[in-house]
Amino acid sequence: MGDNTLGRWLRGPLGIGTLVVGLFAGAVVFGLNATNGMPLAERREVKVEFADLSGLNRGDDVRIAGSRVGYVDRMALEDGRAIAVLKLDDPDTEVYANSTARVSDRSGLGQKYVNLDPGDDTAPQLAESEVIPAERTMRSEDINVLLDVFDEKTRDQASKALRNLGGGMIGHGEDAHAFLRKAPEIVRSTGKVAGALAADRGEPLEAMLESADQLSARFAGRQDELAALIDEFGTTIDSLAVDDGAAVDASLDQAPDTLDAARGALQSLDRPLADLAVATRQLRPGASALGAATPDLRAFLRDGVGPVGKVPSVNKAAEPGVKAIDDLVIDARPLARQLVSTGRSGAPLGGVLGAYAGDISHYYSAAVGSLAQGDSAGNWLRIMLLPSAEVVGLPVAVNRDPYPAPRN
């Protein structure tokens, strides 16, 4: 009879509603504990001592080699020591006595996790009752503690910068989305840049960093000068902000027209610059030759200082001779005029004798040959008569022109 009453109650609205509420409550409890693994599952418990447990919360992940293997079950104070009790999902996880643990940051918002290094078999297994001592644990610095290294003014300025950044992003959601859409391409371009920097085993980058180091070393001891320069730059920026930057706005409004005019002017320079390039190429051989001759020219100028220094004394010594030559030229002017007149008068005779220049030259050459050698008596010319019919006066016809034409 009782069984039938229970069955009817379960089949009734109240029984069905009670059953649904119970199932819902069980689902909620299961969901709340699902982040810690399957409820009621067997787990391995590991106790770790930390010098400070601030920032670590119940339910934070426990990871081995970056993989989640459990969670922080609870934190307790045992014998004055801060103990974190870890639950590992796999009860067969081997943890050795030389294991270490570290509290690391999971995000920039302060969320933590425990990074567990289970050690190796060079040490014995860690017993359930043993605790990993604080000497083999380490915790990360909280971001709030890191910010404490800055003074109050720096923290205020950083806070203002963040607020201004947030305010500046208002209304630029589409721009941010466009940036994110372009992000893969930017990353690829960044990869190309990184590859270029790593070329030749990073030697160009190393050389650039060394140059930067040398440059920064040159600024050592000049901090006051740099501070003054920055102050002057700030004054310049403040002057640009006068009248809410009206002058800058006016300049920017005129900038497009100015840039168009500048573009036209630059384009008009293309032809002259091309001609200049051609001229430069043509001048290059001459410039190279001048460069090669520069040492000789320098030596000539250096060695010529002494002779040039003697020129004034030579000029002074030659002055009387130059004056005498000047007087001689003045006295020779009437003779020169007479010579010119004589030349004009003798021009017809010279024209006739000019045709016989070869014969005259031959005559004098023969005369010189006949007088070139003499005998011991001092006789230098001997004339011999050769007998012929013409010489003895015989009436013989002689085939000879007494007035021959000049020879070529």
C-alpha positions as CSV (number, residue, x, y, z in Angstrom):
1,M,0.0,0.0,0.0
2,G,2.9,2.3,0.9
3,D,4.7,1.6,-2.4
4,N,1.6,2.5,-4.4
5,T,1.3,5.8,-2.4
6,L,5.0,6.7,-3.2
7,G,4.5,5.8,-6.8
8,R,1.5,8.0,-7.1
9,W,3.3,10.8,-5.4
10,L,6.3,10.5,-7.8
11,R,3.9,10.5,-10.7
12,G,2.1,13.6,-9.4
13,P,3.1,17.2,-10.1
14,L,4.7,17.7,-6.7
15,G,6.9,14.6,-7.1
16,I,7.9,15.5,-10.6
17,G,8.7,19.1,-9.6
18,T,10.8,17.9,-6.6
19,L,12.7,15.5,-8.8
20,V,13.4,18.3,-11.4
21,V,14.6,20.7,-8.7
22,G,16.9,18.0,-7.3
23,L,18.4,17.3,-10.7
24,F,19.0,21.0,-11.4
25,A,20.7,21.4,-8.0
26,G,23.0,18.5,-8.7
27,A,23.8,19.9,-12.2
28,V,24.7,23.3,-10.6
29,V,27.0,21.6,-8.0
30,F,28.6,19.6,-10.7
31,G,29.2,22.6,-12.9
32,L,30.7,24.7,-10.1
33,N,33.2,21.9,-9.4
34,A,33.8,20.9,-13.0
35,T,36.7,23.4,-13.3
36,N,38.5,21.3,-10.7
37,G,38.0,18.0,-12.6
38,M,35.4,15.3,-12.2
39,P,33.8,15.5,-8.7
40,L,34.6,12.6,-6.3
41,A,37.5,11.5,-8.6
42,E,40.7,10.2,-6.9
43,R,43.5,12.7,-6.9
44,R,47.1,13.0,-5.6
45,E,47.7,15.6,-2.9
46,V,51.0,17.5,-2.8
47,K,51.9,20.1,-0.1
48,V,54.1,23.0,-1.0
49,E,55.5,25.6,1.4
50,F,55.8,29.2,0.1
51,A,57.3,32.2,1.8
52,D,54.3,34.2,0.7
53,L,50.9,33.1,-0.7
54,S,49.5,36.5,-1.5
55,G,47.9,36.6,-4.9
56,L,47.4,32.8,-5.0
57,N,43.7,31.7,-4.8
58,R,41.9,28.5,-4.3
59,G,41.1,26.9,-7.6
60,D,44.1,28.3,-9.4
61,D,45.8,26.0,-11.9
62,V,48.7,23.6,-11.2
63,R,50.8,23.0,-14.3
64,I,53.6,20.8,-15.3
65,A,55.6,21.8,-18.4
66,G,52.9,24.2,-19.3
67,S,50.0,21.7,-19.1
68,R,47.3,21.8,-16.5
69,V,47.5,18.8,-14.2
70,G,45.5,19.9,-11.2
71,Y,44.4,22.9,-9.0
72,V,45.1,24.6,-5.7
73,D,42.7,22.9,-3.3
74,R,43.3,25.0,-0.2
75,M,45.8,27.2,1.6
76,A,46.6,26.8,5.3
77,L,49.0,28.0,8.0
78,E,50.8,25.0,9.6
79,D,53.3,25.5,12.3
80,G,53.8,29.1,11.2
81,R,54.4,28.0,7.5
82,A,52.3,29.0,4.6
83,I,51.3,25.8,2.9
84,A,49.5,25.4,-0.4
85,V,47.7,22.0,-0.8
86,L,47.7,21.0,-4.5
87,K,45.4,18.4,-6.0
88,L,46.8,16.5,-9.1
89,D,44.1,15.0,-11.4
90,D,46.2,11.9,-12.0
91,P,46.8,10.0,-8.7
92,D,49.7,8.2,-10.3
93,T,51.7,11.3,-10.9
94,E,55.2,10.8,-9.7
95,V,56.6,13.6,-7.6
96,Y,60.1,13.3,-6.2
97,A,61.9,14.8,-3.2
98,N,64.0,17.1,-5.5
99,S,60.8,18.7,-7.0
100,T,60.4,22.5,-7.1
101,A,57.5,24.8,-7.4
102,R,57.0,28.4,-8.5
103,V,54.1,30.8,-8.5
104,S,53.8,32.4,-11.9
105,D,51.6,35.1,-13.5
106,R,48.8,33.7,-15.7
107,S,47.8,37.1,-17.0
108,G,48.5,40.8,-16.5
109,L,45.4,41.1,-14.3
110,G,47.1,39.3,-11.4
111,Q,45.8,35.8,-11.9
112,K,48.4,33.2,-10.8
113,Y,49.1,29.5,-11.2
114,V,51.6,27.0,-9.7
115,N,54.3,25.7,-12.0
116,L,55.3,22.3,-10.5
117,D,58.6,20.6,-11.5
118,P,58.1,17.0,-10.3
119,G,61.9,16.3,-10.2
120,D,63.5,13.1,-11.3
121,D,64.3,9.6,-10.1
122,T,67.7,10.6,-8.7
123,A,65.8,11.4,-5.5
124,P,63.2,9.2,-3.7
125,Q,59.5,9.6,-4.2
126,L,57.9,12.4,-2.2
127,A,55.6,10.9,0.5
128,E,52.0,12.1,1.0
129,S,52.9,13.6,4.3
130,E,56.1,15.4,3.1
131,V,56.1,19.1,2.2
132,I,58.2,20.7,-0.6
133,P,60.2,23.2,1.5
134,A,60.3,26.9,0.8
135,E,64.0,26.6,-0.2
136,R,62.9,24.9,-3.4
137,T,59.9,27.2,-4.1
138,M,59.7,30.7,-5.6
139,R,56.9,33.2,-6.2
140,S,56.6,35.8,-8.9
141,E,56.4,39.5,-8.1
142,D,53.0,41.0,-8.1
143,I,52.4,43.6,-10.7
144,N,51.3,46.1,-8.1
145,V,54.6,45.5,-6.2
146,L,56.5,46.1,-9.5
147,L,54.7,49.4,-10.0
148,D,55.7,50.5,-6.5
149,V,59.3,51.0,-7.8
150,F,58.1,54.1,-9.6
151,D,57.7,57.3,-7.7
152,E,54.3,58.9,-7.2
153,K,54.7,61.4,-10.0
154,T,55.5,58.7,-12.5
155,R,52.6,56.6,-11.4
156,D,50.3,59.6,-11.8
157,Q,51.6,60.3,-15.2
158,A,51.2,56.6,-16.2
159,S,47.6,56.7,-14.9
160,K,46.9,59.8,-17.0
161,A,48.5,58.2,-20.0
162,L,46.3,55.2,-19.7
163,R,43.1,57.3,-19.2
164,N,44.0,59.4,-22.2
165,L,44.6,56.3,-24.3
166,G,41.3,54.9,-23.2
167,G,39.6,58.2,-24.0
168,G,41.3,58.4,-27.4
169,M,40.1,54.9,-28.3
170,I,36.5,56.0,-27.9
171,G,34.8,56.1,-31.3
172,H,37.7,54.3,-33.0
173,G,36.3,50.8,-32.7
174,E,36.2,50.4,-36.5
175,D,39.8,51.6,-36.7
176,A,40.8,49.1,-34.1
177,H,39.0,46.4,-36.1
178,A,40.8,47.5,-39.3
179,F,44.1,47.3,-37.4
180,L,43.3,43.8,-36.2
181,R,42.3,42.7,-39.7
182,K,45.7,44.0,-41.0
183,A,47.5,42.4,-38.0
184,P,48.4,39.2,-39.9
185,E,50.0,41.1,-42.7
186,I,51.8,43.4,-40.2
187,V,53.1,40.3,-38.4
188,R,54.3,38.8,-41.7
189,S,56.0,42.1,-42.5
190,T,57.5,42.1,-39.0
191,G,58.7,38.6,-39.7
192,K,60.4,39.8,-42.9
193,V,62.0,42.6,-40.9
194,A,63.2,40.2,-38.2
195,G,64.6,37.9,-40.9
196,A,66.5,40.8,-42.4
197,L,67.9,41.8,-39.0
198,A,69.0,38.2,-38.5
199,A,70.7,38.0,-41.9
200,D,74.4,37.0,-41.8
201,R,74.0,35.6,-38.3
202,G,72.9,39.0,-37.0
203,E,76.2,40.7,-37.8
204,P,74.6,43.9,-39.3
205,L,72.3,44.1,-36.3
206,E,75.2,43.6,-33.9
207,A,77.2,46.3,-35.7
208,M,74.2,48.7,-35.5
209,L,73.8,48.0,-31.7
210,E,77.6,48.6,-31.2
211,S,77.2,51.9,-33.1
212,A,74.2,52.8,-30.9
213,D,76.3,51.9,-27.8
214,Q,79.1,54.1,-28.9
215,L,76.6,56.9,-29.6
216,S,75.0,56.6,-26.2
217,A,78.5,56.6,-24.7
218,R,79.1,60.0,-26.3
219,F,76.1,61.4,-24.4
220,A,77.7,60.4,-21.1
221,G,78.4,63.5,-19.0
222,R,76.1,65.6,-21.2
223,Q,72.8,65.0,-19.4
224,D,72.5,68.7,-18.5
225,E,72.9,69.7,-22.1
226,L,70.3,67.1,-23.2
227,A,67.9,68.3,-20.5
228,A,68.3,71.9,-21.7
229,L,67.7,70.7,-25.3
230,I,64.5,68.9,-24.2
231,D,63.4,72.0,-22.3
232,E,63.9,74.1,-25.5
233,F,62.0,71.5,-27.5
234,G,59.2,71.8,-24.9
235,T,59.2,75.6,-25.3
236,T,59.0,75.1,-29.1
237,I,56.0,72.8,-28.7
238,D,54.3,75.2,-26.3
239,S,54.7,78.0,-28.8
240,L,53.0,75.8,-31.5
241,A,50.1,75.4,-29.1
242,V,49.5,79.1,-28.8
243,D,45.9,80.1,-29.7
244,D,44.9,76.4,-29.6
245,G,47.3,75.7,-32.4
246,A,45.6,78.1,-34.8
247,A,48.8,78.9,-36.6
248,V,49.6,75.2,-37.0
249,D,46.1,74.6,-38.4
250,A,46.5,77.3,-40.9
251,S,49.8,75.9,-42.0
252,L,48.3,72.4,-42.4
253,D,45.4,73.9,-44.4
254,Q,48.0,75.4,-46.8
255,A,50.1,72.3,-46.8
256,P,48.4,70.5,-49.7
257,D,48.8,73.5,-52.1
258,T,52.4,73.9,-50.9
259,L,53.1,70.2,-51.4
260,D,51.6,70.3,-54.9
261,A,53.8,73.3,-55.8
262,A,56.8,71.6,-54.3
263,R,56.0,68.4,-56.3
264,G,55.9,70.5,-59.5
265,A,59.2,72.2,-58.7
266,L,60.8,68.8,-57.9
267,Q,59.5,67.4,-61.2
268,S,60.9,70.3,-63.1
269,L,64.3,69.5,-61.6
270,D,64.3,66.0,-63.1
271,R,65.7,67.1,-66.5
272,P,68.5,69.3,-65.0
273,L,69.4,66.6,-62.5
274,A,69.6,64.1,-65.4
275,D,71.9,66.5,-67.3
276,L,73.9,67.0,-64.1
277,A,74.3,63.2,-63.8
278,V,75.5,62.9,-67.4
279,A,78.0,65.8,-66.8
280,T,79.2,64.2,-63.6
281,R,79.9,60.9,-65.4
282,Q,81.8,62.8,-68.1
283,L,83.8,64.7,-65.5
284,R,84.6,61.6,-63.5
285,P,87.7,60.6,-65.7
286,G,89.1,64.1,-65.5
287,A,88.5,64.3,-61.8
288,S,90.1,60.9,-61.3
289,A,93.1,62.1,-63.3
290,L,93.3,65.3,-61.3
291,G,93.2,63.3,-58.1
292,A,96.0,61.1,-59.4
293,A,98.0,64.2,-60.4
294,T,97.4,66.0,-57.1
295,P,100.5,64.6,-55.4
296,D,102.7,65.7,-58.3
297,L,101.0,69.1,-58.4
298,R,101.5,69.5,-54.7
299,A,105.2,68.6,-55.0
300,F,105.6,71.0,-57.9
301,L,104.0,73.9,-55.9
302,R,106.1,73.0,-52.9
303,D,109.4,72.8,-54.8
304,G,108.5,75.9,-56.9
305,V,108.5,78.2,-53.9
306,G,112.3,78.8,-54.1
307,P,112.5,79.6,-57.8
308,V,109.5,81.8,-57.6
309,G,111.1,83.7,-54.7
310,K,114.1,84.5,-57.0
311,V,111.9,86.0,-59.8
312,P,111.8,89.5,-58.3
313,S,115.7,89.7,-58.2
314,V,115.9,88.3,-61.8
315,N,113.4,90.9,-62.9
316,K,115.3,93.7,-61.3
317,A,118.6,92.5,-62.9
318,A,117.0,92.2,-66.3
319,E,115.4,95.7,-66.1
320,P,118.5,97.5,-67.7
321,G,118.6,95.0,-70.6
322,V,114.9,95.3,-71.3
323,K,115.2,99.1,-71.4
324,A,118.2,98.8,-73.8
325,I,116.1,96.5,-76.0
326,D,113.3,99.0,-75.9
327,D,115.7,101.8,-77.0
328,L,117.1,99.5,-79.8
329,V,113.6,98.8,-81.1
330,I,112.8,102.6,-81.1
331,D,116.1,103.3,-83.1
332,A,115.4,100.4,-85.5
333,R,112.0,101.6,-86.6
334,P,113.4,103.8,-89.5
335,L,115.5,100.8,-90.7
336,A,112.5,98.6,-90.5
337,R,110.6,100.9,-92.7
338,Q,113.5,101.0,-95.2
339,L,113.8,97.2,-95.2
340,V,110.1,97.0,-96.0
341,S,110.6,99.4,-98.9
342,T,113.6,97.5,-100.1
343,G,111.6,94.2,-99.9
344,R,108.9,95.7,-102.0
345,S,111.4,96.8,-104.6
346,G,113.3,93.5,-104.7
347,A,110.1,91.5,-104.9
348,P,110.1,91.2,-108.8
349,L,113.8,90.1,-108.7
350,G,113.0,87.6,-105.9
351,G,110.1,86.3,-108.0
352,V,112.5,85.5,-110.9
353,L,115.3,84.1,-108.7
354,G,112.9,82.0,-106.7
355,A,112.4,79.7,-109.7
356,Y,116.2,79.1,-109.7
357,A,116.4,78.4,-106.0
358,G,117.3,74.7,-106.6
359,D,120.1,75.6,-109.1
360,I,121.5,78.3,-106.8
361,S,121.5,75.8,-103.9
362,H,123.2,73.2,-106.2
363,Y,125.9,75.7,-107.2
364,Y,126.8,76.6,-103.7
365,S,126.8,73.0,-102.6
366,A,129.2,72.2,-105.4
367,A,131.4,75.2,-104.5
368,V,131.5,74.1,-100.9
369,G,132.5,70.6,-102.0
370,S,135.3,71.9,-104.2
371,L,136.7,74.0,-101.4
372,A,136.3,71.3,-98.7
373,Q,139.7,69.7,-99.2
374,G,143.1,71.2,-99.9
375,D,146.7,70.0,-100.3
376,S,149.8,70.4,-98.1
377,A,150.7,73.6,-100.1
378,G,147.6,75.3,-99.0
379,N,145.9,75.1,-102.4
380,W,142.2,74.6,-101.9
381,L,140.9,75.0,-105.5
382,R,142.3,73.5,-108.7
383,I,140.9,74.4,-112.1
384,M,141.5,72.1,-115.0
385,L,140.7,72.7,-118.6
386,L,139.3,69.7,-120.4
387,P,140.1,69.9,-124.2
388,S,137.0,69.8,-126.4
389,A,136.2,70.9,-130.0
390,E,134.3,73.9,-128.5
391,V,137.3,74.9,-126.4
392,V,139.8,75.0,-129.3
393,G,137.4,77.0,-131.4
394,L,136.5,74.4,-134.0
395,P,133.3,75.0,-135.8
396,V,131.4,72.2,-134.3
397,A,127.7,72.4,-133.6
398,V,127.0,72.2,-129.9
399,N,123.6,70.9,-128.9
400,R,123.3,72.9,-125.6
401,D,120.9,75.5,-124.4
402,P,122.9,78.5,-123.0
403,Y,119.9,79.6,-121.0
404,P,118.3,76.5,-119.6
405,A,115.0,76.6,-117.7
406,P,115.1,76.2,-113.9
407,R,115.2,72.6,-112.6
408,N,112.4,71.3,-110.5
